Amino acid sequence: MVDAKNKTQATDVDVRAFLDAVEHPVRRADALVLDALFRKITGWQPKMWGPTIVGYGSYHYKYDSGREGDCNATGFSPRKASQSIYIMPGYQEYDEILSRLGKYKIGKACLYVNKLADIDIDVLEELIRAGLRDLSKIYPVSPT
């Protein structure tokens, strides 16, 4: 069994204090909007994962390699360059939703948005809901 720990662990850092400390005023304001949106969608309280990820819910994963750990089910991080929005199953299956979202860049499980004014928030809500639904088909998701 692989004994490597996930680098990003849940912490006891106060989420609101973290969000209030975001330096960039647009990024900070958008982060507060995202926090409210994720709380509305999930019904869960946020928890900090590592130093910069605001996560909602969690799941325990175990890969065929034996590596296992815990991760936030969904969330975001107000980075200096953009908001990073995490949909844990990844974005590969969401082309139709993404086509309606607006201006963004994408990674494997990370959506990069410069500012919320660039995207359709209702479509983002749909995307977050789809991601959580699909993640829960793979792993049991627990509230935070």
Secondary structure, 3 states (H helix, E strand, C coil): CCCCCCCCCECCCCHHHHHHCCCCHHHHHHHHHHHHHHHHHHCCCCEEECCCEEEEEEEEEECCCCCEEEEEEEEEEECCCCEEEEECCCCCCCHHHHCCCECCEECCCEEEECCHHHECHHHHHHHHHHHHHHHHHHCCEECC
